[in-house]
Amino acid sequence: MTVQVLAIDDSRTMRNLLNATLSSAGFQVDLAEDGEDGLRRFDQTDPDVVITDINMPRLDGFGFI
């Protein structure tokens, strides 16, 4: 069973780094640009694990949680 990870970060560099690292470790990765995008993707992907940044525009990590 592959673990589904939702990684939420407003920094494109961090999203790319998380995607590369987690994918190479065998995780299925879905990425979101901020908390609002993360909520939409959460409903679509039903992730096992969420990694979120705290300081983001529109909806921060605390609001997402």
DRENROTI-346174 format. One record per residue (C-alpha): residue number from 1; x, y, z. Coordinates in nm, 3 decimals, decimal comma, padded with zeros to 5 digits. Each point is the difference from the previous one (the first is absolute). Layout:
# DRENROTI-346174
  num     east    north       up
  NUM        X        Y        Z
...
This chain:
# DRENROTI-346174
  num     east    north       up
    1   00,000   00,000   00,000
    2   00,138   00,339  -00,101
    3  -00,028   00,281   00,256
    4  -00,178   00,306  -00,142
    5   00,154   00,332   00,114
    6  -00,150   00,345  -00,046
    7   00,274   00,265   00,022
    8  -00,121   00,361   00,036
    9   00,245   00,288  -00,039
   10  -00,016   00,337  -00,172
   11   00,365  -00,026  -00,104
   12   00,040  -00,172  -00,337
   13   00,357  -00,094   00,096
   14  -00,118  -00,178   00,316
   15  -00,281  -00,179  -00,189
   16   00,248  -00,121  -00,260
   17   00,245  -00,113   00,269
   18  -00,270  -00,185   00,194
   19  -00,130  -00,161  -00,318
   20   00,344  -00,118  -00,112
   21   00,099  -00,132   00,342
   22  -00,326  -00,173   00,086
   23  -00,057  -00,143  -00,348
   24   00,348  -00,150  -00,009
   25  -00,074  -00,162   00,338
   26  -00,307  -00,170  -00,148
   27  -00,277   00,229   00,122
   28  -00,289   00,114  -00,219
   29   00,015   00,382   00,021
   30  -00,264   00,261  -00,072
   31   00,093   00,369   00,029
   32  -00,198   00,311   00,097
   33   00,098   00,369  -00,015
   34  -00,180   00,120   00,315
   35  -00,260  -00,108   00,253
   36  -00,299   00,064  -00,227
   37   00,157  -00,205  -00,278
   38   00,090  -00,262   00,262
   39  -00,363  -00,032   00,112
   40  -00,114  -00,061  -00,358
   41   00,271  -00,258  -00,059
   42  -00,062  -00,165   00,339
   43  -00,356  -00,081  -00,105
   44   00,119  -00,132  -00,337
   45   00,295  -00,213   00,115
   46  -00,088  -00,119   00,354
   47   00,367   00,006   00,113
   48   00,149  -00,216   00,275
   49   00,240   00,277   00,108
   50  -00,004   00,380  -00,030
   51   00,311   00,219   00,012
   52  -00,085   00,369   00,019
   53   00,183   00,330   00,022
   54  -00,135   00,239   00,265
   55   00,047   00,343  -00,162
   56  -00,191   00,007  -00,329
   57  -00,234   00,243  -00,178
   58  -00,380  -00,041  -00,016
   59  -00,015  -00,281   00,260
   60   00,299  -00,077   00,222
   61   00,104  -00,337   00,139
   62  -00,179   00,054   00,332
   63  -00,323   00,080  -00,184
   64   00,042  -00,308  -00,216
   65   00,051  -00,227   00,300
